[in-house]
Amino acid sequence: MLLIHPGNWNVGDAFDLVAVGNEIDAAGYFVVSVFYELAPPNYIPGQPCHGDDGTGAGWRMGQEVDDIKAMVGALRADPRCKDGKVGVVAGSAGATHAVTVALDTNPSSHSGDDWPYWFTHGIDTRPDCAAMLSAIYDFSDWTPPTDEIVTDTRFVKYGMENYAQTRDFSTLANLPLNPVFLVSQTGGSGWGFKPLFLINSYGDNPTAYHQIVTMSCALEDQGLVLGTGYQRLTIPGGAHAFAYWGASDHLSDDPSQTVGKDVIAFLDAHLK
């Protein structure tokens, strides 16, 4: 099981999710939490670059996502990984990485024969399932959060711009690693979709509730049906990502049935 930490694509590390990792470990999984290359922390004005070799919009996306792809491949080859199966659980910016690698069927080069060896020789390298808590699914969707919670949306907007290296909506919508763009690519690839579990809170702060709506529409446009083709859960309140992991899912009269337990049940259904 691969855990991917949140952090607006520019902060955070693998040690942020120890408690969540321990809970998933107790459910019978070998758990790895990943470090991935982060975009510079100072946003656009005068920001330093971590590897001044990029050109054009979206180049930082590839650097971060490639780290996740490489880790998925490493875990699949690890002898502690039963039957080579890999699942991903992630929050916020990390959840965007999770859905990206669950959708991306494009090889890492023309032949697939370079790092991170994604779809090398036409072999499906994607994780077997992915659960996303408060992901950004469409970088061009800047619909603000619901009025359940008043929030300053500059944080997530600046994070998107810093990560994508553009604020042009048309460019953002068609970036090769924009998840909703990838949905249409995956739908036409012939490889099909991996099981996805989309989760958020209704007043999610800073990720707007509208993000999960946009993604659901994109998936259903490709013929996926809620409940069979993919799963979705929205809980009350305005908590974000792993902040609601231990909260009730509000689906039954049992308050001990948490979002985290729902995620583990999803993993069990697709990995065990």
C-alpha positions in Angstrom: 0.0 0.0 0.0 1.4 3.3 -1.0 0.5 6.4 1.0 1.0 9.8 -0.6 1.1 12.9 1.7 -0.7 16.2 1.2 0.9 19.6 1.0 -0.2 21.7 -1.9 2.5 20.1 -4.1 5.2 22.1 -2.3 5.4 21.0 1.4 5.0 17.8 3.5 6.9 14.6 3.7 6.5 10.8 4.1 6.4 11.0 7.9 3.1 13.0 7.9 1.0 9.9 7.7 2.4 7.6 10.4 -0.9 7.1 12.3 -2.9 6.4 9.0 -0.1 4.0 7.9 -0.3 2.1 11.2 -4.0 1.7 10.8 -3.7 0.3 7.3 -0.8 -1.9 8.4 -3.0 -3.3 11.2 -5.5 -4.3 8.5 -2.9 -6.6 6.9 -1.0 -4.4 4.4 2.6 -3.7 3.8 2.6 0.1 3.9 5.1 2.5 2.3 4.9 6.3 2.6 6.7 8.1 -0.2 8.8 11.2 -0.5 8.4 13.0 -3.8 10.0 16.0 -5.4 8.2 19.2 -4.4 7.6 22.4 -6.3 9.5 25.5 -4.8 7.7 26.9 -1.8 7.7 30.6 -2.7 5.0 30.5 -5.4 5.4 32.5 -8.6 6.9 35.9 -7.5 10.7 35.5 -7.6 10.6 31.8 -6.7 13.7 29.7 -7.0 13.6 26.6 -9.1 14.6 23.1 -7.8 15.9 22.0 -11.2 15.9 24.9 -13.7 15.6 22.5 -16.6 11.9 22.8 -17.3 10.2 24.5 -20.1 6.6 25.5 -20.5 3.5 24.7 -18.5 3.2 21.5 -16.5 6.9 20.4 -16.4 6.9 20.3 -12.6 3.9 18.0 -12.7 6.0 15.4 -14.6 8.8 15.6 -12.0 6.5 14.9 -9.1 4.3 12.3 -10.8 7.4 10.4 -12.1 8.5 9.9 -8.5 5.1 8.3 -7.7 5.2 6.2 -10.8 8.7 4.9 -9.9 7.5 4.0 -6.4 4.5 2.1 -7.7 6.8 0.0 -9.9 9.2 -0.6 -7.0 6.5 -1.8 -4.7 5.0 -4.1 -7.3 8.5 -5.8 -7.6 9.0 -5.9 -3.8 8.7 -9.5 -2.5 6.6 -8.2 0.5 3.9 -7.1 -2.0 1.6 -10.1 -2.2 0.9 -11.1 -5.8 2.5 -7.8 -7.0 -0.7 -5.9 -6.1 -0.4 -2.2 -5.2 -3.1 0.2 -3.9 -2.8 3.9 -3.2 -4.3 6.0 -0.5 -3.6 9.7 -0.6 -4.8 13.2 0.4 -5.1 16.6 -1.2 -2.1 17.2 -3.6 -1.0 13.6 -2.9 -4.5 12.5 -3.9 -4.1 14.3 -7.2 -0.9 12.3 -7.8 -2.8 9.1 -6.9 -5.6 9.6 -9.4 -3.1 10.7 -12.0 -1.1 7.4 -11.8 -4.3 5.4 -11.6 -5.4 7.0 -15.0 -2.2 7.5 -16.9 -1.8 5.0 -19.7 0.9 6.9 -21.6 4.4 5.3 -21.7 7.3 7.2 -20.1 8.9 7.6 -23.5 8.0 6.6 -27.1 9.0 3.1 -26.3 8.5 3.2 -22.5 12.1 2.2 -22.0 13.3 4.9 -19.7 12.7 5.9 -16.1 10.2 5.6 -14.5 9.4 2.7 -16.8 5.7 3.4 -17.1 3.8 1.2 -19.5 7.1 -0.3 -20.6 6.5 -2.7 -23.6 2.8 -2.1 -23.2 2.5 -3.5 -19.7 -0.1 -1.9 -17.5 1.9 -0.4 -14.6 -1.0 1.5 -12.9 -1.9 0.7 -9.2 -4.7 -1.8 -8.8 -6.9 0.7 -7.0 -6.7 4.2 -5.6 -8.6 6.1 -2.8 -8.4 9.9 -3.0 -9.2 12.2 -0.1 -9.9 15.8 -1.2 -8.1 15.6 -4.5 -7.9 18.4 -7.1 -9.2 16.7 -10.3 -9.3 19.6 -12.7 -6.7 22.4 -12.5 -8.9 24.6 -14.7 -11.9 24.4 -12.3 -11.5 27.3 -9.9 -15.1 27.1 -8.5 -14.8 28.3 -4.9 -15.7 26.1 -1.9 -19.4 25.9 -0.9 -20.7 28.7 1.4 -20.8 26.2 4.3 -17.4 27.5 5.2 -16.0 30.9 4.2 -12.4 30.4 3.1 -9.6 32.2 1.4 -9.1 30.3 -1.8 -5.8 31.9 -2.7 -3.8 29.1 -1.1 -5.0 26.4 -3.4 -5.1 28.7 -6.5 -1.5 29.8 -5.9 -0.6 26.1 -5.3 -2.1 25.1 -8.6 -0.3 27.9 -10.5 3.0 27.1 -8.8 2.7 23.4 -9.7 1.3 23.8 -13.2 3.4 26.9 -14.1 0.4 28.6 -15.7 -2.9 30.3 -14.8 -4.3 30.1 -18.3 -7.5 28.1 -18.0 -7.3 26.6 -21.5 -3.8 25.4 -20.9 -4.6 24.0 -17.5 -7.6 22.1 -18.9 -5.5 20.4 -21.5 -2.3 19.6 -19.6 -1.4 16.0 -20.2 -1.4 15.3 -16.4 -4.6 17.2 -15.6 -6.8 14.3 -14.2 -10.0 15.1 -16.0 -8.1 15.4 -19.2 -6.6 12.0 -18.5 -10.0 10.5 -18.0 -10.9 11.0 -21.7 -7.4 9.7 -22.7 -7.9 6.6 -20.5 -11.4 6.0 -21.9 -10.0 5.9 -25.4 -6.9 3.9 -24.6 -8.5 0.4 -24.5 -6.9 -0.2 -21.0 -10.0 0.6 -19.0 -10.3 2.2 -15.6 -8.9 1.0 -12.3 -11.2 1.1 -9.2 -11.4 4.6 -7.9 -12.8 5.9 -4.6 -13.4 9.7 -4.6 -13.8 11.2 -1.1 -14.3 14.7 0.2 -16.3 16.8 2.7 -19.1 19.1 1.5 -17.4 22.2 2.7 -14.0 20.9 1.9 -11.4 23.6 2.6 -9.3 24.4 0.6 -10.4 21.8 -2.1 -13.8 22.8 -3.4 -16.6 20.3 -3.4 -17.1 21.1 -7.0 -13.9 19.2 -7.8 -15.5 15.9 -7.0 -18.6 16.8 -9.1 -16.4 17.7 -12.1 -14.6 14.3 -11.8 -17.8 12.3 -11.4 -19.2 13.9 -14.5 -16.0 13.2 -16.4 -16.0 9.5 -15.4 -19.7 9.1 -16.2 -19.1 10.7 -19.6 -16.8 7.7 -20.2 -19.6 5.2 -19.2 -18.6 4.5 -15.6 -21.5 4.1 -13.2 -21.4 5.3 -9.6 -21.3 2.3 -7.3 -19.9 -0.1 -9.8 -17.5 1.8 -12.0 -16.3 4.0 -9.2 -17.2 4.9 -5.6 -17.8 8.3 -4.1 -18.3 9.6 -0.6 -19.0 13.1 0.6 -19.4 13.8 4.4 -20.8 16.9 6.1 -18.5 19.6 7.4 -15.4 21.3 6.0 -12.5 19.0 7.0 -9.9 18.3 4.5 -8.1 15.1 3.4 -6.7 13.1 6.3 -8.3 15.4 8.8 -11.6 13.4 8.3 -9.9 10.0 8.2 -11.2 9.1 11.7 -14.5 10.9 11.3 -17.9 9.1 10.9 -18.9 8.5 7.3 -22.5 9.3 8.3 -23.8 6.4 6.2 -25.2 4.4 9.1 -26.3 4.8 12.7 -22.9 3.4 13.8 -20.6 6.4 14.6 -17.6 4.1 14.8 -17.9 3.5 11.0 -15.2 6.0 9.9 -14.0 7.2 6.5 -10.8 5.3 7.2 -12.7 2.1 7.7 -14.5 2.7 4.4 -11.2 3.1 2.6 -9.8 -0.1 4.1 -13.0 -1.9 3.0 -12.4 -0.6 -0.5 -8.8 -1.8 -0.5 -9.9 -5.2 0.8 -12.4 -5.5 -2.0 -9.9 -4.9 -4.7 -6.6 -6.3 -3.3 -7.4 -9.3 -1.1 
